[in-house]
Amino acid sequence: MPESPLDFSQPVPEDPHESPTAGRRLRLSRIVLGVCGFAILLVAFGIWNPGQLVAVHTYLSRPCELVFFLIPALGFVYFLRRDGDQEGIAAFRVVLGLSGGVLLVLVCLLRAPGPATVAVSPDGRFEAVLWLDSDGRNGDLVIRSREGLLSREATAPLSCVPRGSEVHFVDGHTVTGTAMDHPATFDPDTLEPTAPADWCSR
């Protein structure tokens, strides 16, 4: 039965071919580094998000979560490449446990809730969602398309309205509401406002 690549009883030599176990440890460290690089590229793409895809923003635009993934992963790489003993695994478990705990708190307590859908267009192609501010009393009214994983979101809001305001579509490109001074329109192709009801913080 081959030795585990996590066997720290043998040091990493300058020439990994001198030790099959050490060689496996080095190869595993390269795989982990590759995964870290791929994760960084995914999050960078999620932040950039040129197509304004809702799914990309929701699942990939997470730099805080990326940091808490990279901390234990890079620590794992360090211990795979170091000379030492089984203390490396114990230290890795401690780092992984602490990072996992902090990440759980971050996701459960600090992550801002997503927007709520407040109106849907008559043809079902678009929806208006409300992004609440930090106080939770007012929010930005933003247009989204309804295309599943290909759904997009406008970069600018149509209006700023209080939470609980009634909002509805007049037609396929016009939205009005009880807290809006006048109806607002948007471009169905780009989703961007063509005549917003007012200027907002977003």
N, C-alpha and C positions, 0 to 999 in steps of 0.2 A: 504493500500500500504506500503510495507516494506521500512524502511529507507535506504538511500544509504550508502554503505560502505565508501564513501568519506565524510560523515558527520562528521566534526571535532568539533561539538558542545559538544560532550561528550568525556571526557578524557579516556585514555586506563587504565583500572584498572589492579591490579595484577592478578585477576581472571577474564579472559575475559567473563566467563559465566554470570557475573554480568550485562553485557550490550551487547545485541545482536548486536548493531551497532559496538561497539568496537571489538567484536569477529570477525565480518566480515572484519573489517579493518586489524586485525592480520592475518586472513586467506589469504586475498588478498596480504599482504606483503610477506607471505611465497611463494605464487605463483610467484610473481615478482622476489624474490630471486632465485627460481628454474629456471626461464627463464634466469636470469643472469649467473647462473652456467652452464647451457646448452650452452649458447652463448660462454662462455670462453672455454669450451671443444671443440666446433666446430672450433673456430679460432685456438686453439692449434693443432687440427688435420690438419687444413689447412696449417699451417706453417710446420708441420712435413711432411705431404703428402708423405708417403713411396712409393706409387705407381706412383708418379710424374704425377698425373692426372691434365690435364689442367683446367678442370672445378673446381676442388677443389682449385687449386691455385688462380684462377680468382675470385671465389665467397666467399671463406672461409678464405683465407690468408690475413686478413684485421685487424691487431692489432690497427691501428689508429682509424678506424671506431668503433671498439669495445670499446675503451676508451670513445668515445663520446656517445655511447649507455649506458655505465655503469654509467656515471656521473648523468644523469637525473633519471635513473632507481633506483640507490641507494639513491638518494635524495628523490625520491618518497617513498621508503621504510622507510626512516627516518621519514618523515612527517606522514606516516600511523601509525607509532608506537609511536609517541610523544603525550604528553598531550598538548592540545592547541586548537586553533579555526580555522576559515576559512583562516587565514593568511598562513597556510601550503599550501593550494591549490594555492594561489597567488604566493608564493615563488617558488613552483614547476613549475608553468607556465613560470616564468622568467628564471629559470635554463634550462627548456626544450627549450625555444625560443633561448637563447644564444647558447646552445650546438648545436641545429639544424642549426643555422646560420653558426657557425664555421665549422660544418660537411659539409655543402653545399659548402663552400669555399674550403675546403680540397679536396672534391671529384672533383669539377669542375676545380680548378686551379692547385692543387699540385699533383694530381694523375698522375703518369707517363702513357703515352699511351701504349697500348698493341703492340705486334709485328706485322709486316706486312708479309704476305705470299708472298714469292718471287719465289717459284718454287714448282711444284707438280710432284711426281714420275710418270712414264708412266703407272703403274698399279693402280694409285690412292690411294695407301695405305699410302703414306708418303708425307710430305710437308716440305720445308725448310722455316723457319721464321727468320726475322731479328729483333733482339733486339737492338735498337739504344742506344748509350751512352748519357750522359747528354748534349753533344754539338750537337747531332743530325746529325753528319757528318759520323760517323763510327758505326759499330755494330757487334754483335756476330751472326753468322749464326748457327741456332740450328734446329735439326730434331724433327718433331712431327709426331705422327701417326694420321690417319684420321678415327676415330671411334666414332664420336659424343661425347656423355658425357663421354665415356671411353677413349677418346684420351689422350695419354701420351706425355711427352716432355723429351728429353735428358737433363741430368744435365750439360754436357760439350758441348761447341760449336765445330763445324767442322772447322771454320775459322773466322777471323776478316776481314770484307770487308767494303768498303765505301758505303754510301747510294747511291742508284741508280745503283749499279753494276749489271750486267747480271749474273744470276745464273741459272743452269739447271741440271737435273738429266741425267747422262749417262746411268744408269740402275737402278734397284731397290735398290741398296745399295751404289751407287757412285754419288758424286756431284762435279761439276766443275763450274768455273766462270771466268770472265775476270780479276778479281782482285786476283785470287788464283794462287799461284805458281805452284801447281799441283793438280790433282783431290784428293778429300778426300773421305774416305769410312767410313761406320758405320755398326754396327750390327743390322740387321732388328728385332731381338728379344728384345734387350735391348735399342735400338736406340742410344747407346753411340758410339762415334767415335772409330774406330779401327786404322785409319791412318789419323789424322787431317792434314789439310793443314798447320796450324801453331798453336802456343799456344796463347790463348787469356786470357783476364782478368777474365772471368767468372769462 
